[in-house]
Amino acid sequence: MHIPPHENHNNAIVAAGNKTVPNNYFNIVKLSKGEKFESHISGYETCIVPATGTVDITVCKEEFKSIGGRGKDVWDGEPECVYVPSSQSAVMQCISDNCELFIAGAKFDEVLEPFAVRSNEIDLVQYGSDETKTHRKIKHLLGQRQNKKVGRLLVSELFTVGTGGWSGFPSHKHDTDRLPIETKHDETYNFRFRPNHGSALQMLQSDQEKVGQAFHILDGSTFCISEGYHPVCALPGYEMYYFTILGGYTQRALVQFFQPVHEYQVDLIPGIKDMIAKFK
């Protein structure tokens, strides 16, 4: 499901119980200096990531100071985040001139402990090559390092290295629980481009024997995936970023099933096996 860019006025873009991705939650919150916003999503653990700007965040009476620090866009610095346990309230206060916050969530009942991930604690993986048109960098905010501290939520940021080319390839899906070859995870993206008039093509093929769909993705587009193979291709000349939320149904670790006709290319793309392992 494609949700075109729009002014959401700090209301959830993907609300709790969304029909397409019921295991995901996503909101974009914009604040000016001194403004506060309180988030409380019953039955969902969440992660607050400043796309730009800096905030103080209070969760369960615990204060996390000066989270974020990126400048004009998501390319301007390294990400940071705060994990908010299921059904708990978080109060964010903008301490920079302004800020834009991503709030990511996954359905989970157990109440864990809040914590912050600073820029020097993110898990970085780079893979692909210019020759295969798959050169990418992933910054895991809630990844392997947080396995014992988080329930079902995976949060990462994906950047193109260079301009144009493919991501999410070889085509893969994660819509069925059938271990050890696949897990069921809902997934939600929010896209950005540099320059911001760039765009991309998001493919979605639910049945590998039938023609799929293609969606025109713009700066600020949100895309929700509940089933099917879903590679994406940025236009030549533009850098692409997408914020990625994954919520597992039976486990946190993601097991991707590669489309059989393209699976052999896993062995041709440099570093892709390391990338796959980082989601487990």
C-alpha positions in Angstrom: 0.0 0.0 0.0 1.4 3.4 -1.0 0.6 6.4 1.2 1.6 9.5 -0.8 3.4 12.4 0.9 1.1 14.6 2.9 1.0 16.8 6.0 -0.1 14.5 8.7 -0.2 17.1 11.5 1.6 14.8 13.9 -1.1 12.1 13.5 -0.1 8.5 12.9 0.5 7.7 9.2 0.2 4.0 9.9 -2.0 3.7 13.0 -2.2 0.8 15.5 -4.3 -1.9 13.9 -3.7 -0.8 10.3 -5.4 -3.3 8.0 -2.4 -3.8 5.7 0.3 -4.0 8.3 -1.3 -4.6 11.7 2.1 -5.4 13.3 3.5 -1.9 12.4 3.0 1.6 13.7 4.5 4.7 12.1 4.2 8.4 12.8 6.1 11.6 11.7 6.2 14.3 14.3 7.4 17.9 13.6 8.2 20.3 16.4 9.7 23.7 16.9 12.0 24.6 19.7 10.5 24.1 23.1 7.4 22.2 21.8 6.5 18.9 23.3 4.7 15.8 22.0 3.6 12.8 24.0 3.4 9.3 22.4 1.5 6.4 23.9 0.6 3.4 21.7 -1.1 0.6 23.6 0.2 -2.9 22.8 3.1 -1.6 20.7 6.8 -1.2 21.5 8.2 1.9 19.8 11.4 3.6 18.7 11.8 7.3 18.4 14.4 8.4 15.8 15.1 12.1 15.0 15.3 12.4 11.2 16.5 15.9 11.8 17.1 18.1 14.9 17.6 17.2 18.6 15.2 16.2 21.3 15.1 15.4 25.0 13.0 12.3 25.6 11.5 11.1 28.9 10.3 7.5 29.1 9.0 5.9 32.4 10.5 8.8 34.3 13.9 8.1 32.7 15.4 11.0 30.8 17.4 10.7 27.6 19.1 14.0 26.8 20.1 15.5 23.4 19.0 12.6 21.2 19.7 13.2 17.5 21.6 16.1 16.1 21.3 15.7 12.3 21.0 19.0 10.4 19.0 19.7 7.3 18.3 16.1 6.2 18.9 12.4 7.0 22.3 12.6 5.2 23.5 15.3 7.5 25.0 13.3 10.4 24.4 9.9 12.1 21.1 8.6 13.5 20.3 8.0 17.2 17.1 6.7 18.9 15.3 5.8 22.1 13.5 2.5 22.6 10.1 2.9 24.3 8.6 -0.3 26.0 5.2 -1.6 25.0 2.2 0.6 26.0 4.5 3.2 27.8 4.3 6.9 27.3 7.2 9.0 25.9 7.4 12.7 26.0 9.6 14.4 23.4 10.8 18.0 23.7 12.5 19.8 20.8 15.7 21.5 21.9 17.0 22.5 18.4 15.3 25.2 16.3 13.0 22.5 14.9 13.0 18.7 14.5 11.3 16.0 12.5 10.9 12.7 14.4 10.1 9.2 13.1 8.2 7.0 15.6 8.3 3.3 14.6 6.4 0.5 16.3 5.7 -3.2 16.4 3.0 -5.1 18.2 4.4 -6.7 21.4 2.8 -7.2 24.9 5.7 -7.7 27.3 7.1 -4.5 28.9 10.9 -4.3 28.7 13.2 -1.5 29.7 13.8 1.8 27.9 17.2 2.6 26.5 19.0 5.0 24.0 21.2 4.1 21.0 23.8 6.7 20.4 25.5 7.3 17.0 28.6 5.3 18.0 26.4 2.3 18.9 24.6 1.8 15.5 25.4 -1.3 13.6 26.6 -0.5 10.1 26.7 -2.8 7.1 27.6 -1.9 3.5 27.1 -4.3 0.6 26.6 -4.5 -3.2 28.7 -2.9 -5.9 28.4 -0.2 -8.6 28.7 -3.0 -11.2 25.7 -4.8 -10.0 23.7 -1.5 -9.4 23.1 -2.6 -5.8 25.6 -0.5 -3.7 23.9 0.2 -0.4 24.6 1.1 3.2 22.4 0.1 6.1 22.5 1.7 9.6 20.8 -0.6 12.1 19.3 1.3 15.1 17.5 -1.7 16.6 19.4 -4.6 15.1 21.4 -7.6 16.3 23.0 -5.6 19.2 19.6 -5.1 20.8 18.4 -8.7 20.4 17.8 -9.3 24.2 16.5 -5.8 24.8 13.7 -5.6 22.2 10.6 -7.7 21.6 9.7 -7.9 17.9 10.8 -4.6 16.4 13.6 -4.1 13.9 14.5 -0.5 12.9 17.1 0.6 10.3 18.0 3.3 7.8 19.0 2.3 4.3 21.0 4.6 2.0 22.1 4.3 -1.6 25.9 4.6 -2.1 26.1 6.7 -5.2 23.0 7.5 -7.2 20.3 5.4 -8.7 20.2 1.6 -8.7 18.3 -1.2 -7.0 17.6 -2.1 -3.4 15.8 -5.1 -1.9 17.3 -7.2 -4.6 17.4 -10.1 -5.3 13.6 -9.9 -4.9 12.5 -11.4 -1.5 9.5 -11.7 0.7 8.7 -12.4 4.4 5.0 -13.0 4.5 4.7 -16.6 5.8 5.9 -18.3 9.0 7.7 -21.5 7.8 11.0 -21.8 9.5 13.7 -22.3 8.7 13.2 -20.7 5.3 11.0 -17.7 6.0 9.3 -15.7 8.7 6.3 -13.4 8.7 7.1 -9.8 9.2 5.1 -6.7 8.3 7.3 -3.9 6.9 6.8 -0.2 6.5 9.1 2.3 4.7 9.4 6.1 4.5 11.4 7.4 1.6 13.6 10.5 1.1 15.6 11.6 -1.9 18.6 13.8 -2.5 17.9 16.1 -4.4 14.4 15.9 -3.0 12.7 16.0 -6.4 14.0 12.5 -7.1 11.8 9.5 -7.1 11.8 5.7 -7.3 9.9 2.7 -8.5 8.6 0.3 -5.8 7.6 -3.1 -7.2 5.3 -5.5 -5.4 4.7 -9.0 -6.8 2.4 -11.1 -4.6 2.4 -14.2 -6.9 5.7 -15.0 -8.6 3.8 -16.5 -11.5 1.8 -13.4 -12.2 2.5 -9.8 -13.2 3.0 -7.5 -10.2 2.4 -3.9 -9.4 4.6 -0.8 -9.6 4.2 2.4 -7.5 5.7 5.8 -8.1 7.5 6.7 -4.9 8.2 10.4 -4.0 10.1 12.2 -1.3 8.1 11.5 1.8 6.2 8.5 0.5 5.3 5.8 2.9 4.9 2.2 1.7 3.4 -0.7 3.7 4.2 -4.4 2.8 2.3 -7.3 4.1 3.1 -9.8 1.4 5.0 -10.4 -1.8 8.3 -9.7 -3.4 9.3 -6.0 -3.1 12.5 -4.6 -4.8 12.8 -0.9 -5.3 14.8 1.2 -7.9 15.9 4.8 -7.6 16.1 7.0 -10.7 19.6 7.6 -12.0 21.2 10.7 -10.6 19.4 10.6 -7.2 20.4 9.3 -3.8 17.7 7.4 -2.0 17.1 6.8 1.7 14.4 4.8 3.4 13.5 4.4 7.0 12.6 0.7 7.6 10.2 -0.8 10.2 9.9 -4.5 10.6 7.5 -6.2 13.1 7.7 -10.0 13.4 4.6 -12.1 14.2 6.4 -15.0 16.0 10.0 -13.9 16.4 12.1 -10.8 16.0 14.8 -12.3 13.7 14.0 -11.8 10.0 14.3 -14.7 7.6 13.9 -13.6 4.0 12.8 -15.9 1.2 14.4 -15.0 -2.1 12.4 -15.4 -5.3 13.6 -18.6 -6.8 14.2 -17.3 -10.3 16.6 -14.6 -8.9 18.0 -16.4 -5.9 21.3 -17.3 -7.6 22.2 -13.6 -7.6 22.7 -13.8 -3.8 26.1 -15.3 -4.7 26.9 -12.5 -7.2 26.3 -9.4 -5.1 29.3 -8.6 -2.8 28.5 -8.6 0.9 24.9 -9.4 0.6 25.1 -12.5 2.8 26.5 -10.3 5.6 23.6 -8.0 5.1 21.1 -10.9 5.4 22.7 -12.1 8.6 22.4 -8.7 10.3 18.6 -9.1 10.3 18.7 -12.4 12.2 
